């Protein structure tokens, strides 16, 4: 079987406790990209395949 792959990392600080971001929701857009809501950074991250 396939092994899992980390697509998004870096949401915890170097101490492993401090939240630099907190993904709270995910959906795909019309192109198939992932849209990830981050409520700590108040940001929507778009993750797509390399071109």
C-alpha angles and dihedrals in degrees: 000000000000120000120232117257126206109237098173125031138154099071091125125063122241090271089062091233109068112089113228088174139349120214108214104166141019134193136158124244128219092277094052095254119141117244112202122192114217113193097187094054092032087229140132110219118205115207118190139162118277113265 
